[in-house]
Amino acid sequence: MIRIVVGSESPLKFLAVREATAALGLEAEIFPCRAESGIPPQPYGRLQTLTGALWRADQARAARPDAYAVGIENGLVPHGKWTGDVAYVSVIAPSGRRFVRQSTAIAAPDELVQASLASGQTVTAGALEAQRSGCDPADPHRVWSKGQANRKDILADVVADALSAAIRIEQGEAA
């Protein structure tokens, strides 16, 4: 059995980690850990989003150094002429090695991206989508993908990828 500490108290992130471990066939004890991202409520750009994931993983590792520490952060990342919501996942193995993965991007409506930026990144695009469509502000992905994707599944996939790599390396197998 492995131990995993998630640098967040978000039920959605916790559930995504639980689903990732199940998909990998792992027996795991999973613990939430309060962790601040150190970035604005609506991260914008690769650097801010990645920084949030790294900081969350670092705080999780400090709380339980014997566990795999997982940091997850979603943010708006420009992709040429459009901006997508992307999740970065940072996993720190018990040895201290770090593994980082990026999810697929879900296109965010430009008017919501601009409104979020105009708020000084204090209002998330998800909260703005919730105001206009009534969706869960933590999962605007369902609306933006027209029902083809949801945030939990996106996170579970990228967490499974990062955890799988970390465990293989920790166990001495080729990644």
N, C-alpha and C positions, 0 to 999 in steps of 0.2 A: 504494500500500500504506500502510495506517495502522499505527501502533504503539499497543498497549494494554498497560498495566501493571495487574495485578490486585493489590490490597492484601491478599494472602493467599497462603499456600502450600498451601491446601486443594486437593487434586486435584479434588474435586467442584465447587468454585467455578471453578477453571481450565477444566474441561471445559464448564461452563455458559457461560462467556464464549466459548469456542471454538464451541460450538453456536449461540450468539446471532449471532456474526459470520458463520457459514455461512448461517444463516437469512436474514440481511440481504444475502447475496451479497458480502461484503466480503473482500478480501485483507488479512490482518492478521498482524503479528508480535505474539505475545502473550507477556508476561513475567510470571512470578510475583514478588512482592515481599513479604518478611516484614513484616507490619504488625500491630501490636497494636490491639485495639478500644478499650482503655481503660475497659471496662465489665465487669460480672460475666460469668462463663461462660454463665449463662442470663439474657440480658437480659429485662426485664419492662417492658412499657409502650412506647408510641410513642417517648418521649424517649430512653430508654436504647438502644433498637434503632436509631433514626435516628442517634444520636450515634456508635454503633459503625461504621455505614456511612460517616459523614462523616469520622471519624478515619482509617479505613482508606484512604479515597480521598486524604486529605491526605498520608498517608505515602507512598502510591504516587506521587503527583505530585512529592513531594520527591525521590524516587528517580529519576524520569524525567520531567522537566518538558516534554519534547517530545512526550509520548505522551498518549493519553486515559487518565486514571487512573480505575480502577473500585474502589469499596468496596462490599462486600456484607455485610449482617448480618441474621441471622434472630433473632427474639425472640417472646416471648409477649405478645400485645396483646389486652386486653379488648375485647370487642364486645358490650356489653349484658350478657346473662346467660351468655354463653360467652366462652371465650378461644381465640384462634386463633394459630397460628404464622404469622408474617408476615415477609417479607424486605423490607428497604429496600436500594435500590441508589443510590449516589451516583456520578455520572460527572463528572469535571472535564475539560473540553476543554483542548487546548493553549493556548487564549486565556485560560484561567482561569475561564471560565463554568462554573457548576455546574448539574447536572440531577439531580433526585431523583425516583425512582419507587418505588411500593409494590406488592408482589405481592398476589395474592388470598390470603385467609386459609384455612388448613386448621384445622378445629376440633381442639383438643388436649383429651384427656380431663381432666376437672376434677381427678380424684384425682392425676394426674401434675403438673398445674400447682401444686396445693397442696403436694405433696411437694417439688417444686423450690423453691418459695418458702420452705418450712420448712427447707431446707438452707442458707438464706442465699444462694440463687441460685448455689451452687457446683456443684450437680448439675443437669444439663440434663434437660428433659422427654424429650428423645430418648434419653439414656442410661438413664433410668428405663424407657422403652418397650422398649429393647433388652434390659434385664434380664428384663422380663416376657414378651416375645414372641420374642426372639432376632433382631430386625431389626437392620439397620445403624443404629447410634446417630446417624449423620449424616443418615439418611433415614427418620425415623419416619412421614413423610408417606404412604408406601405403606400402612402399617397403618391410620393414622388416617383415610385416605380410602377404605379398603376396596379398595385397588388402583387407584383412579381417578386418582391423581396421584402424582408423585414429586418430590423436592426439585430434582433437576437440571433437569427440564423447567420447573418453576415459576421457578427462577432464570434459566434461559435466556430465557424469555419476558420477564421484567421487565428483564433486562440489555439485550435487543434493543430494548425500548421506550425505555430511557434512552439507549442509544448512538445509536439512530436520531435521536432529538430533538437530541442533541448534534452529530451530524455535519451534520444539515440546517441548524442554526443556524450552525455553523462555516463551512459552504459558502454562507451567505447566503440560504438558502431559508426560506420561512415554515414554522414548526413546525406 
